[in-house]
Amino acid sequence: MRKKIVAGNWKCNTTLQEGVALAKEVNSIVKTSDVQVILGTPFIHLTEVVKLVDNKAIAVAAQNCAAEPKGAFTGEVSAAMVKSTGAQYVILGHSERRGYYGETSEILNKKLALALENGLTPIYCCGEALDVREAGKQNEFVINQLEETIFKLSADDFKKLVIAYEPIWAIGTGKTATSDQAEDMLKTIREAIAAKYGKAIADETSILYGGSCNAKNAKELFAKPNIDGGLIGGASLKAEDFNTIVMSF
């Protein structure tokens, strides 16, 4: 049975002190045995947050890692560095990384390889912009993203990752894909996985929805058969809202 996951992506928010306080609050109120809770914090928070959360209930993720293993790459944080903090996950391919920093499939393939080599679980993001959705080409676009990156992995490596579908037009805009739109895309992704790696692997792959999922709509979204949880942005910065989402299954 595939894992239910609620992962917070704090993005570029909270000072170290604010982040530690938020993690402590989340740790004190999130009580679940059947949902994997993940806190995706800024790099500077990782070591402190790893130490203070109950690692039986809450895991920690970096929001990115470098495409090189080490060297003269000022300002970069390698997958090995992330792993050394005790973090278990890394978010890769987020639309903001693709859009603002020009991350290509070639770059993401390097990051995926390094994350897996260092024992990190990638949370791989995919999704389309509004113009692609309006043209009715969203399925073709997203499957192409998968084919250029994670579908190049061996079956053994593919089984180690989590997928997050994030319609770019529904991130930070207040818009949310309807539960049917989200379900249709996740079903399409799962069918593509089955065609590539077989039904057994497709049935075990956790696929999250990541477009303005919040305390009000999480229950409806999570009720859909192919939605295994959420990659949560703004709502993850409020412990009570985040806990409500965790408890929405």
N, C-alpha and C positions, 0 to 999 in steps of 0.2 A: 504494500500500500504506500502510495507516494506521500511525501512529507508536506504538511501544511506549514507555510512560512509567512511571517509578517516581518518585513525588514524596513527599518527606518533609514532614510537617507537625509542626514542633517545638512548636507551641502556645506556652503561656506558660512556657517552660523555657529554661534556660541564661542566665547572665550574658553580657555581651559577650565577656569573656575566655574563658568556657567555650564559647561558640558559635564563636568563631574557632578554638579548638583542635579542636572537633569537625569543623568544615568543613575544616580542614587535614588531619585524619585521613581523612575521606571522600575528599578530593581525591587523597590519596596512594595509596589502595587501589582506588578505583573506576576500572576500565579497561574501557570498552565503546564500541563504535562503532555499535551498532544499537539502543540503548536511550537515550531522553532521560531523564537524571537531573535532578531538580529538588530544590532545598533550600528549603523554606518556612520562613523564619526570622522571629523577631520583628523589628519595624520597626528597632530600634536596631542590628541586625546587618547590615542589607542592604548598606550601602556597603562595609563591610570584607569581607564574604563575597564580594561580586561581584568585588572586586579580587584575592582570593587563589585562587579556583577556576579551573580550566581551562575557559574558556567554550565550548570545542569539545565538551566532554563533560558539563558540569554547568551548568545554568541556575539562577537564583535567583528565588524567588517571595515576595511579601508575603502575609500571611495574611488581609488585609482591605484595604479602602480606604474613604474617606468617600463619602457619597452626594451631596456637594456639591463643586463644583470648587475653591472657596476661600472665605475669609471668616471671620467671627467664630464659629468652631465649635471652641472650646477642646478640645484633646486629640485632634482628628481629624487624619488623615493622608490627603491627597488622592491621587488617581490620578496626577496630574502629579508630585507629590513622590515617589511610588513609582518612577515612570518615571525621574526624575532620578538615582536611585541606581544605575541600570544593571540593575535587576531587569526580567525579561521577562514574568513571570507574576504573577497575583494570585488567591488562593483566595477565592471568593465563595459565600455561601449555606450555609456549614458549619452543621451542626445545632446546634453550640454557640452560634453567632451568632444563629441563629433562636430557640433556646430560652432562652438566658440574657439576650439583649439585644433580643429582640422584633423581629428583622428580618423584615419582611414582603416579599411579592412586589413591592409598590410601591417599597419601598426598594431591593430588589435590582435592579429595572429601572433605577433611576437609577445604581447602581453599575456595572452592566454597560455602560451607555452611556458612562460616563466612562472606564472601563477601556479599552474599545475605541477611544474617541476619542483616548486617549493612547498607543495602540500596545501595550497590555498584552494578554496572552492570558489570559482568564478560565479558571480551573478551577472550573466550576460544580457545586456539590454538591446532591444531592437524596437523599431517603430517608425511610423511615417509622419510626414508633415501634412498640413491641411490641404495643400494643392494636390498631393498624391491621393489623399482620401477623396477629395471632390472629383477627381478624375476617375475614381473607381478602380485604381491600380494598387490599392493598399496590400492586397494579398501577394501580388507579384513582387512588390517592393520589399516586403518583409522577408519573404522566402529567399530572395536574392541576397539579403543581408546574412541570412543563415548559411547559405551555400558558400559565400565568400569567406566565412570565418569558422563557426563551430562545426559545420558539416564537413570540414576538412580533418576533424579530429578522429582518432580511432574510436571504436565503440567503447572501449574501456575508459578512455579519457572523457568521452562525451557523457558517460553515466555519472561523472563526478560534478557536473555543473548544474546550475539553476538558470532558468530563462526568465526574463522580465520583459513583458510587452508594454511599451510606453508610447501611446499615441502622442506625438510631439504637440499636436494642436490642443491637447488636454492637460498640459503641464503648466501649472502656475497661471492658468488663464481663467480658472473658475469653471471651465467647461469640463465635462466628464463624458467619456463614451458611455452610451447606454449599456446596461448589463448585457443586452443582446449583442450589441456591437463588439463588446469585449469578449464575450463567449464565442462569437463567430470567429474572431481572429485567433484566439487561443486554440480552438478546435482545428483551425487550418494549420497552425504551427504543429500541433500534436500529430495531425495526419501526415505532415511532411516528415516529421521525425520517424514515424512508423514506416514510411516509404524508404527512408534512408537506412535506418538502423533496426527496424523490426518493431512489431507491436509491443512486445514485452518491454523494451527500453522506453518506448513512447509512453506506455502506461505508468512507468516509474519516474518519469521526468516531471519535476515540479515546475510549473509555469505560473508566474505571478502577473498581476495587472498593476501597472504603474502610472496611471494618469489621473491625478487629483482624487485618489481614493481617500475617503475621510470617514469620520465617525458616523455620519448620516447615511452614507451609501454602501459601506463595507458589507453589511449583512446581505443586501440584495446581490452584490457582486459575488460574494463568496458562496452563495447558494448555487451558482452555476457549476455544472459538472466538471468543466475544464479549468476553472479558476482556482488555483491552489493557494492563493494568498495575495499579498500586495507588497509592492515597493513603495513606501510611503514617504512623501516629501514633507510639506509644511506641517501636516498633522502629527508627525513624529516628534515635533519640538514641544508638544504639550503632552505631558505624561498621561493625563486622564483620557484625552482623546486617543492617544496611541493604545492605551489599555482597552478602550472600548472597541477599537479595530481588532485587536488580538482576540477579544472575546466574541467576535462576530460570526464565528463558524457555527 
